[in-house]
Amino acid sequence: MAVGKLTKQEKSWIAYDVGNSAFVLLSTALIPVYFSSIATGSVVVAWGYAETIAALVIASTMPVLGSLADLRHMKKKFLVGTVGTGALACCALGLTTDAFPFLVIYVVASIMLNSSMVFYDALLVDATTDERYDEISSQGYAWGYIGSCIPFIACLVIVLGGGAIGIDSATGMKIAFVITALWWAAFTVPVFKNVHQTHFKARSEHVIKDAFKGLLVTLKRIWRTKSLRYFMLAYFFYIDGVHTIIKLSTSYGTDLGLDSTQLVLALLVTQFVAFPSAIAYGRLGARVGTKRMLLVGVFAYMCITLFGAFFLKSEVEFWILAIMVGLFQGGIQALSRSEFGKLVPKEHANEYFGFFDIFGKYAAVMGTLLVSVITQLTGEANFGVFSLVILFIVGFVLLRKVPEHS
């Protein structure tokens, strides 16, 4: 992997990670806490089902949209469309204080966010060169973590300290939704202006029909290619646990009765830890092998899950958990994205990344649903969290079967 000065295209591509990460952080830290103040019953259960519905919709639509986005000039059009809709939905979260309509609007915003990531991920092959995938993908996650802290800190000041200037917490959250939406939209501009789709497939007379045919061909190619087959199966399981921990960490801590302010501040620290960790992880991947570093990350998440299930009882332990997650979260996501980018044909990148997203999002369905159902049946959230260990074990075993990729 070449490590050197970033090009204008690479910087612009990275900028979108800074933009979308603001909503990711808000939805991980503050939105579940706010939702718990307007909802009744278990926050983990309600939030888990909402995330499950969003993941199902994304996984069902992204392969077809991804295939269409592989046509010339279409990647950025789909990216702008999903970001625009998502930003509007983010603003609309402040229009209601009823739990159900709030969840509906959140599901729309979440669908748009994650859909935009498919088109954004696929633009990696247009923004840089093969040998720089690990570096640029890691830089994206790293700057996303640190950059998202700027609007998030502003939101925290308004929500938690707004009382000093006459702004109650509910009004503060409405302002926070607008700040986040504007930040997200603003950082979409550089990638739209400076990253051009250089890899695309030819347009045919029967676009929709050929898109479905192309999906079947792509799925067959993935299954017949040993490296892709085992990588995708492994990714399906281990990224499930990663996504579930990200999505449900705050609501899990809330159900345990931990102080909401402490939970939010701990997750903010996660962002600062993740910044250097993601960059270091990407460079270690180049030196010792991407697959080896992915195995290290999956094993680390097994340990993190066990810690969360059996030892998380106080705010101090949540801080420890947040730091542990920060060390590995960005690295495992970045190297998964870059490794997949190396394995797929560039002119069909969006189509392949659509399946990449399917595996990730259907896994998220399995994880959030598993945690929600077990928590609801047992009345103990830690049993739901413990079940995620199985997914990491299966992912680890399958990942070991992936042939080495130089």
Buried (B, 14 or more C-beta within 10 A) or exposed (E): BEEEEBBEBBBBBBBBBBBBBBBBBBBBBBBBBBBBBBBEEBBBBBBBBBBBBBBBBBBEBBBBBBBBBBBEEBBBBBBBBBBBBBBBBBBBBBEBEEBEEBBBBBBBBBBBBBBBBBBBBBBBBBBBEEEBBBBBBBBBBBBBBBBBBEBBEBBBEBBBEBEEEEBEBBBBBBBBBBBBBBBBBBBBBBBBEBBEBEBBBEEEEEEEEBBEEBBEEBBEBBEEBEBBBBBBBBBBBBBBBBBBBBBBBBBBBBBBEBBBEBBBBBBBBBBBBBBBBBBBBBBBBBEEBBBBBBBBBBBBBBEBBBBBBEEBEBBEBBBBBBBBBBBBBBBBBBBBBBBBBBBBEBBBBBBBBBBBBBBBBBBBBBBBBBBBBBBBEEEEBBBBBBBBBBBBBBBBEBBEEBEEEE
